[in-house]
Amino acid sequence: MSLPRSLVLLLLLPFTAYSLWVLATVGYVGLLKAHMNPAGIQVFTDLVLMAILVMVWMWRDAQATGRTVWPYLLATLTLGSIGALSYLLLAPQAAKRMAGPQAVRG
């Protein structure tokens, strides 16, 4: 089951705009400095672990569907959720995937 593209866009567009504003305001160094306390380090570590899990899922999904995953992995490493949401947004439609060899087996 995949997310509807409209939902992915609803998440991706405002989050990307907000992220760009934050980066323009404080930069990457400012983001890291803001997390240099025990609570911030815990949240940052949790987000890194989640990003790793998402990248493993993207890798496996790309292998199963024949997609190129490298741009999305790099985007996830540098931009976080924006890379993963882009991967979901640009996924082939489920109906097109079902028209492949699996649909013939019936």
C-alpha positions as CSV (number, residue, x, y, z in Angstrom):
1,M,0.0,0.0,0.0
2,S,1.4,3.4,-0.9
3,L,0.5,6.9,0.1
4,P,-1.6,9.0,-2.3
5,R,0.5,11.5,-4.2
6,S,-1.7,14.3,-3.0
7,L,-0.8,13.5,0.6
8,V,2.9,13.2,-0.2
9,L,2.8,16.6,-1.9
10,L,0.9,18.0,1.1
11,L,3.7,16.9,3.3
12,L,6.6,17.6,0.9
13,L,5.9,21.1,-0.3
14,P,5.4,23.0,3.0
15,F,8.1,21.0,4.7
16,T,10.6,21.7,2.0
17,A,9.7,25.4,2.1
18,Y,10.1,25.5,5.9
19,S,13.4,23.6,5.7
20,L,14.8,26.0,3.2
21,W,13.8,28.9,5.3
22,V,15.4,27.4,8.4
23,L,18.6,26.6,6.5
24,A,18.7,30.2,5.1
25,T,18.2,31.6,8.6
26,V,20.5,29.5,10.7
27,G,22.4,27.2,8.3
28,Y,23.5,23.6,8.9
29,V,25.9,24.7,11.7
30,G,23.0,26.5,13.5
31,L,20.9,23.4,13.2
32,L,23.6,21.3,14.8
33,K,24.4,23.8,17.5
34,A,20.7,23.9,18.5
35,H,20.9,20.2,19.2
36,M,24.0,20.2,21.4
37,N,22.4,19.2,24.6
38,P,21.3,15.8,25.9
39,A,17.7,16.1,24.7
40,G,18.7,17.5,21.3
41,I,21.4,14.7,20.8
42,Q,18.7,12.1,21.6
43,V,16.3,13.5,19.1
44,F,19.1,13.9,16.5
45,T,20.2,10.3,17.1
46,D,16.6,9.1,16.7
47,L,16.2,10.9,13.5
48,V,19.5,9.5,12.1
49,L,18.3,6.0,13.0
50,M,15.0,6.5,11.3
51,A,16.7,7.9,8.2
52,I,18.9,4.7,8.1
53,L,15.8,2.5,8.3
54,V,14.1,4.5,5.6
55,M,17.1,4.3,3.3
56,V,17.3,0.5,3.8
57,W,13.6,0.3,2.9
58,M,14.2,2.6,-0.2
59,W,17.1,0.4,-1.3
60,R,15.1,-2.8,-1.0
61,D,12.0,-1.2,-2.7
62,A,14.2,0.1,-5.5
63,Q,15.7,-3.4,-6.1
64,A,12.2,-4.9,-6.2
65,T,10.8,-2.3,-8.5
66,G,13.9,-1.6,-10.7
67,R,14.2,2.0,-9.7
68,T,17.4,4.0,-9.3
69,V,17.8,4.8,-5.6
70,W,21.1,6.7,-5.4
71,P,19.7,10.2,-5.9
72,Y,17.1,9.6,-3.1
73,L,19.7,8.1,-0.7
74,L,21.9,11.2,-1.2
75,A,18.9,13.5,-0.8
76,T,17.9,11.7,2.4
77,L,21.4,11.9,3.8
78,T,21.6,15.6,3.1
79,L,18.0,16.8,3.3
80,G,16.3,14.1,5.5
81,S,12.6,13.6,4.9
82,I,12.7,15.6,1.7
83,G,14.6,12.7,0.0
84,A,12.3,10.0,1.3
85,L,9.2,12.0,0.4
86,S,10.6,12.6,-3.1
87,Y,11.1,8.9,-3.5
88,L,7.5,8.3,-2.6
89,L,6.2,11.1,-4.8
90,L,8.1,9.8,-7.9
91,A,7.2,6.2,-7.4
92,P,5.5,4.5,-10.3
93,Q,1.7,4.2,-9.9
94,A,0.6,0.9,-8.4
95,A,-1.7,0.3,-11.3
96,K,1.2,0.5,-13.7
97,R,3.3,-1.9,-11.6
98,M,0.4,-4.4,-11.5
99,A,0.3,-4.4,-15.3
100,G,3.6,-6.2,-15.2
101,P,4.3,-9.9,-15.1
102,Q,2.4,-10.4,-11.8
103,A,-0.9,-9.3,-13.4
104,V,-0.5,-12.1,-16.0
105,R,-0.4,-14.9,-13.4
106,G,-3.9,-14.0,-12.3
